[in-house]
Amino acid sequence: MTKIAIVAALEREVRPLLKRWHSVEREYEGRQFKFFESGESVLVCGGIGAEAARRATEAVIALYRPGLVQSVGFAGALDSTLKLGEIFSPSRVIDARDGSSVETGIGCGVLVSADSIAGVEQKVKLAESYGAQAVDMEAAAVARGAQAQGVRFMAVKAISDESSFAMPAMDHFIGGDGQFRTLRFVIFAALRPWLWPRVIQLARNGAKASRALCAELNRYIHQAKKPGVSGTELHPISKVTN
């Protein structure tokens, strides 16, 4: 039995974790998914956004029957006290599309899942509307998929952009499959020199957030390997700063 199923958006968010993991492609409902396996843990990178996250969650639960599903990846800070590289594991995840929410039973604070990449102004509105400390795009869909199958859920997010960081316009570089069109974005940014400082900072932020996230996931997976620990008995993720 798989103890932990990890659902991420993009492989670059979790690449340091996967260096020694075995990759395998499996089909579910006519779609091909690339899974990374290590012992009793499995990870799938479903893509950006709710629909991509939903598909990946349904696939990993159906094919691996985990005891716990984790939504992992990057999040933007809505609270100015959350800094780059900090780990945020919320006790509640809210879907901004309909206001529904899922309690994780562990962690602390609120994560809201939006349907677009949040800029500074949108972050202010989300914080005011939902009392949330951080924002992502996938956790609510993963939570809903796990809840539908009666599987325990939690979210583990690394802060990749602080509340005051002005994100470049990136939504239209996300394809229908949830994949980020990196080459198109690079060409777009290359023709706009005024964007270069923010794009460079964004890349540095992502690298730091990825290292912090993977260090925490490694710690958690190591804990799960202890004899007698089941997927429903794992200790909560702690908040750490790198």
C-alpha positions in Angstrom: 0.0 0.0 0.0 1.2 3.5 -0.8 1.4 5.7 2.3 1.8 9.0 0.6 0.7 10.4 -2.8 2.1 13.8 -3.6 0.5 16.0 -6.2 2.6 18.9 -7.5 2.0 21.2 -10.4 5.3 21.3 -12.1 8.4 19.1 -12.0 10.7 22.1 -11.4 9.1 22.7 -8.0 10.1 19.3 -6.7 13.1 18.4 -8.9 15.6 18.2 -5.9 13.4 15.6 -4.3 13.2 13.3 -7.4 16.9 12.7 -8.1 16.8 9.0 -7.0 13.1 8.3 -7.6 12.0 5.9 -10.3 9.7 7.3 -13.0 7.0 5.4 -14.7 4.2 6.3 -17.2 0.7 4.9 -16.5 -2.6 5.6 -18.1 -5.8 6.6 -16.4 -9.1 7.4 -18.2 -7.3 7.8 -21.6 -4.6 10.1 -20.3 -0.9 9.4 -19.7 0.6 10.4 -16.4 4.2 10.3 -15.3 4.6 9.1 -11.8 7.7 9.1 -9.6 8.0 6.3 -7.1 10.2 5.8 -4.1 9.3 3.1 -1.5 5.8 3.8 -0.2 5.6 7.3 -1.7 4.5 8.4 -5.2 4.5 11.8 -6.8 2.7 13.1 -9.9 3.1 16.5 -11.5 -0.4 17.2 -12.8 0.1 20.7 -14.2 -1.0 24.2 -13.2 -4.6 24.9 -12.2 -7.6 23.2 -10.7 -8.5 21.0 -13.6 -5.0 19.6 -14.0 -4.8 19.0 -10.3 -8.1 17.3 -10.2 -7.1 14.9 -13.0 -3.8 14.0 -11.4 -5.4 13.5 -8.0 -8.1 11.1 -9.3 -5.4 9.2 -11.2 -3.0 8.8 -8.3 -5.7 7.7 -5.9 -7.2 5.2 -8.4 -3.8 3.7 -9.3 -2.0 3.8 -6.0 -4.6 3.8 -3.2 -2.7 6.0 -0.8 -3.5 6.6 2.8 -2.6 10.3 2.5 -2.7 12.8 -0.4 -0.5 15.9 -0.2 -0.9 19.0 -2.4 2.6 20.4 -2.6 4.3 23.2 -4.5 4.7 27.0 -4.5 2.4 29.6 -2.9 2.2 33.3 -2.8 2.2 35.0 0.5 -0.9 37.1 1.4 0.5 37.8 4.9 3.5 40.1 5.0 5.1 38.1 7.8 5.4 35.0 5.5 8.8 35.2 3.9 10.4 33.6 0.9 11.3 30.0 1.5 9.0 29.5 4.5 6.9 26.3 4.6 3.2 26.9 5.0 0.9 23.9 5.9 -2.6 25.2 6.4 -5.4 23.8 8.6 -8.0 25.0 6.1 -8.0 25.2 2.3 -10.6 27.4 0.5 -11.7 27.3 -3.1 -12.1 30.9 -4.3 -14.3 29.8 -7.1 -17.2 28.8 -4.9 -16.2 29.5 -1.3 -16.1 25.9 -0.3 -13.4 24.7 2.1 -11.7 21.6 3.5 -10.2 21.2 6.9 -7.0 19.3 7.0 -7.0 18.7 10.8 -3.4 19.7 11.1 -1.2 22.7 10.4 -2.4 26.3 10.9 -3.7 29.2 8.9 -5.7 29.4 5.7 -4.7 28.7 2.1 -7.0 30.0 -0.7 -6.8 28.5 -4.2 -7.5 31.0 -7.0 -8.0 30.5 -10.7 -5.2 32.8 -11.8 -1.7 33.8 -10.7 -2.2 36.5 -8.0 -0.7 39.9 -8.4 -0.2 42.4 -5.5 -3.7 43.9 -5.7 -5.4 40.5 -6.0 -3.4 39.3 -3.0 -4.8 42.1 -0.9 -8.4 41.2 -2.0 -7.9 37.5 -1.3 -6.5 38.2 2.2 -9.5 40.5 3.0 -12.1 38.2 1.5 -11.0 34.8 3.0 -8.8 35.7 5.9 -6.0 33.6 4.2 -2.3 33.8 4.6 -1.3 32.3 1.3 -2.6 31.6 -2.2 -2.0 28.9 -4.7 -4.0 27.4 -7.7 -4.3 23.7 -7.0 -4.7 22.7 -3.4 -8.5 23.1 -3.2 -8.9 20.8 -6.3 -6.6 18.2 -4.7 -8.5 18.4 -1.4 -11.8 17.9 -3.1 -10.5 14.9 -5.0 -9.1 13.3 -1.9 -12.3 14.1 0.1 -14.4 12.4 -2.6 -12.5 9.2 -2.1 -12.3 9.3 1.7 -8.5 9.8 1.7 -6.8 12.1 4.2 -5.5 15.3 2.8 -2.9 18.0 3.7 -1.1 20.8 1.9 2.6 21.6 2.0 3.5 24.9 0.3 6.7 26.8 0.0 6.4 30.6 -0.3 7.9 31.6 -3.6 6.7 35.2 -3.8 6.1 37.5 -0.9 3.0 39.7 -0.5 4.7 42.7 -2.0 6.3 41.0 -5.0 4.9 42.1 -8.4 4.4 39.0 -10.4 4.9 39.3 -14.2 1.7 38.6 -16.3 2.0 34.9 -16.8 -1.5 33.4 -17.0 -1.7 33.3 -20.8 1.5 31.1 -20.9 -0.4 28.3 -19.2 -1.6 25.8 -21.7 -4.9 23.9 -21.6 -3.0 20.9 -20.3 -1.8 22.8 -17.3 1.8 23.0 -18.5 3.7 26.3 -18.5 4.9 27.4 -22.0 8.4 28.3 -20.9 9.9 29.0 -24.3 7.0 31.4 -25.2 7.4 33.2 -21.9 11.2 33.5 -22.4 10.7 35.1 -25.8 8.0 37.4 -24.4 10.3 38.5 -21.6 13.4 38.8 -23.7 11.6 41.5 -25.8 10.7 43.5 -22.7 13.9 44.5 -20.9 12.0 46.2 -18.1 10.7 42.8 -17.1 14.2 41.3 -16.7 14.9 42.1 -13.1 11.5 40.6 -12.0 12.0 37.5 -14.1 15.5 37.0 -12.7 14.2 37.5 -9.2 11.3 35.1 -9.9 13.8 32.4 -11.0 15.9 32.9 -7.8 12.8 32.8 -5.6 11.7 29.6 -7.3 15.0 27.9 -6.7 15.0 28.8 -3.0 11.4 27.8 -2.5 12.1 24.4 -4.3 15.0 23.6 -2.0 13.0 24.5 1.1 10.0 22.4 -0.1 12.0 19.4 -1.0 13.9 19.4 2.3 10.6 19.4 4.2 9.1 16.7 2.0 12.3 14.6 2.5 11.9 15.0 6.3 8.3 14.0 6.2 8.8 11.0 4.0 11.7 9.8 6.2 9.3 10.1 9.2 6.7 8.0 7.3 9.3 5.2 6.8 9.4 4.5 10.5 8.0 1.0 11.4 4.4 1.0 12.4 3.6 4.4 11.0 0.6 4.4 8.7 -0.6 7.0 6.2 -3.1 8.3 8.8 -0.7 8.5 11.7 2.0 10.8 10.4 3.0 13.9 12.4 2.1 17.3 11.0 4.5 19.2 8.8 6.3 21.9 10.8 6.8 25.4 9.6 10.4 26.0 8.7 12.5 28.8 7.2 15.4 28.4 4.8 
